[in-house]
């Protein structure tokens, strides 16, 4: 297996293969860039078909974290880790502790957080072996409302301000009253987003594989439920993907009627060329790692004594960053994802 000549290798500073015989741990930690600070990124547990697939994932995801943290102006670099295994059947406390030890050996260059296949409980187990773990602290606001390390409410808030920025740029409107939004996926992020949009007067359409969640949203907010496949065809202003990646592709772009794509899902473009296809169709795309950075901002500051109000201010600044990207993209006649990368690279260049 290649590394330095691997097609996903992109000047990564450090790639560590971790093994623990007693617990069966097989993991890879990739640190892409630490110019802005220690590399923070989630630990994904997945039954990868082979080691090559795990390496590809960790190299891509760690690079993505460098861009996300830089564009959000965080004092963090980019890293990620993957555990090769089935989270349903292979996960044990010993495995998580062994992963914590592997993280600890990097001395703080990498800070681990939860990702798909891992949970806050797993982070607590890793936290027994290392202090370089994030996303576990209980957070309380000024009036004593507390919540766990779950970053989803902040991700939703960032997505909401991102939609506001996109609506202002594309539709020339400073409010969301009557703006039509189709949300794909009303899980952790999507349901918080739906509530904020509803409070701002938006008209909402939702689709989710989980019918109970859909019914709850219909009863709670009076949103319109649509079949999963039909969500792309809705006559709306904004399509907000909050479920899966790669949903902007050759099949879905011709169906979209929205003039804005702005949602929290990671890796929305199946391929970069689909960012160009959106622009060619006159659809304004809010680059995913810019608009969904609210969670990483939240997780970043949980380890410091930065106040909640300051965190909110930084999450709300996602709107300004997007405005800058939209304006640069328009001026340079380039797709927004390209300008986002450019701005992030300016921010993490040494
Ligand atoms: P989640 O698992 O809580 O919610 C996803 C929802 O999408 C689920 O309710 C699921 O049933 C639904 N879904 C899955 N496939 C679907 C389909 N084909 N059609 C319709 N609905 C479908 O996840 P989440 O934490 O809300 O995250 C949503 C997206 O945002 C993911 O792509 C995630 O990577 C990204 N994201 C989340 C955060 C965060 O703070 N949670 C931060 C950054 C990015």
Boltz pocket constraint, residues with backbone or C-beta under 6 A from the ligand:
constraints:
  - pocket:
      binder: B
      contacts: [[A, 151], [A, 152], [A, 153], [A, 155], [A, 184], [A, 185], [A, 186], [A, 187], [A, 188], [A, 189], [A, 190], [A, 207], [A, 208], [A, 209], [A, 210], [A, 213], [A, 228], [A, 241], [A, 242], [A, 243], [A, 244], [A, 245], [A, 264], [A, 265], [A, 266], [A, 292], [A, 293], [A, 295], [A, 296]]
      max_distance: 6.0
